[in-house]
Amino acid sequence: MVLGITGGIGSGKSFVASVLCSLENTVYYHADEEAKKLMNTSKDIKDQLIKEFGVDSYKEGTLNRSHISAKVFKDALQLNKLNSIVHPIVKKHFREFVIRQKENVIIVYENAILFEINSDQFCDIIITVNAPIEVRIKRVMIRDGIQREAVLERIGSQWTDQKKNMMSNYIIDNLEKKETLLKIKKIYNILTKKAPSL
């Protein structure tokens, strides 16, 4: 089973995914982290990024994230170009990862833009994690050390919570840690048939 975890930046989807992955018979695939690795290791991605965004896309063979971020987060067209280069290769990598897994394992697939790039097609069940906008902004400013405007630019490049919620099987409002943990365990129990469905 592929269990998709998505949500806007700062919603706490990584927390939800990490809790799920602490439970039995689960494996983790973090699309953003795998994309970062592939952007540094895939010759195909490197060649295309340099062609599209210039030689400054890499410094000493390593992705120049600040250069790429400056290009894409204020320009939807440029962001779409970046996604069109990186995400087909990440999708292929994910499909290969799924094939390698044993039966009856839950593949926790965290992807911030799951719906935006049509990766929901790989999922059997989808959880969207929500949090109030001001909470998300504060979390990301602290986590990434960036200004409010930069967070808002990133939020603006993603689908709204409402749109994601409509396409999800479960919604977790991530405000109180204790409550969030209870919701995660409840969903896990339903999916693994350890408790009756509600």
N, C-alpha and C positions, 0 to 999 in steps of 0.2 A: 504494500500500500504506500502510495506517495501522498504525504500530508503536507500541503503547501501552507507556509506561514508568511503572511505579508502584512503590510501596514505602512503608514507614512513614516518619514524620518522622525526619530525620537519617540515613537509610539511604544517601544519596548518589545518589539518582535524578537529581537535576539535573546532577551530574557526568557520569553515564552518558549522559544526553540531550545534554549539550553536546559530548561526544566524538563521539557519533553524528552530530551536526549539523555537525561539522567535516569530515565525509566527503562524497564526491560525491553529487549528486542527492538531497539531503535538505532538508527545511524543518522548522521548529520551531513547535509550538503548546504553550505552557505554560498549562495550564488555570487554575492558581492566579493567575498574573499577569494573564491576560485577565479573570478574575473580578474582580480588584481594580480593573482599569480600568473594567469595566462597572458595578461598584457605584458608581463616581463619575460615570458618563456616561449610564447608562440611567435615564430618568425612571420607567419601570415598576418597576425595582428600588428606586429611592429611595423612591417612594411606599409600596411594600409594607413596606420596612424601617422607615420612620417609623411606619407604622400598627402594626406588630408590636412594635417595640422602643423606640418613643418618639422624640420630637423630638431627643433627644441623640444619635441615631444619626449625625447630620451636624453638623459645625461649619463655618460659613461655606461651605456647599455641598460640603464634602469629608467623606468617610466618617470617622467617629470610631471607629477600629479598636479602641481600648482599651475603649470602651463596649460594642461588639458582642462582643468577646472575653470580657469579664467576664460577659456574659449567657449565652453559649452553651457555653463549654468545661467548665462544671461541670454542665450540664443537657442531657441527651441529647435531650429533647423540644424544647428551644429550638434546639439545633443542627439537628435535623431540620427545624424551621420555616425556619431560615436557608437550609439547603440547598434546600428546596422552593421558595424564592423565587428564589435566585440561579442554581441549576444548570440549570433548564430554558432560561433565556436564554443561558447559556454554551454549552449543547449546541447550540442553534440557531445561535449564532455560530460554533461549530466546524464544523458541517455546511456553512455558507456558505463557510468557509475552505477546506474540503476541495474543494468544487466549483470554486474558483478555481485550484487547482493543476494543473500539467501532468501528463500521463500518465507513468508509470514513475518518479515521484518517491516517495521514502519520506517520509511525513509522521510525524515524531517527535512523538507526542502524550503529553506528560507530565501525569499527573494523580494526585495523592496518594490520592484516593478513587475511583479508576477503577471498582473493583468495587462499592463501597458505593452509588454512584449509577447503577449499570448502564450506565456509559459504555463498558464492555468490549464492548458490542454494536457499537460503531463500529470496533473493531480487528480487523485481520487476524492480527496476531501480538502477543503480550504478553510483556514482560520485567518480572519483579519483582526489585527490588534489595533485598538483605538486609544487615543488619549486626547484631552483638550489641547487646543492649539498652543496656548501659552505654556502649558506644561512641556509640550514637545520642544518649543523654542528654547526654553530654559535648559532642558536636558542636553540639547545639541550644542548650545553655546558653551556649556561647561565641559562636555565631552570632547568637542573638537577645537575649543579655543577660538571660535569665530564669532563675528558680530551678528546681531539680530537680522540685519538685511541679508546677509549671506544665507542664513537659515531659511528665511522667507523665500529666497530665490529657489532653493532646493525643494521646498514644500510646493512651490508653484509649478515645478516640473513634474510632479506626481499627481495621480488621480486623487480626487477627494475621498474621504472616508465613506461618505454616503454612497458613492458609486461602487466602491470596493465591497461595502457591506451587502449591497444588493446581489452580488455575485458569489457570496461566501456561504459556506455551510454553518460556520460558527463565528461568533463575534465575541472578542474579549475586550472589555473596557478595563484598561490597565491603569488603575489609580492607586489602590491599596494593595500592597504586596500579598497580604494574607488572602484577600479575596481573589486575586489573580491566581494564586497557587491552587486554591480550591476549584476554580473554573478549569484550569489546565488538567488537574487530576480527574475531574468529572468527565471531560471530553475524552481523555485517554481511556478511562474505564469503559465508556460507551464504545469506543472504536475497537477495544480489545475484548469486548463482551465480558468484562469483569464486573459490570453492574448493569442493571436493566436500563434501556433507553428511556429518556424522559420526554 
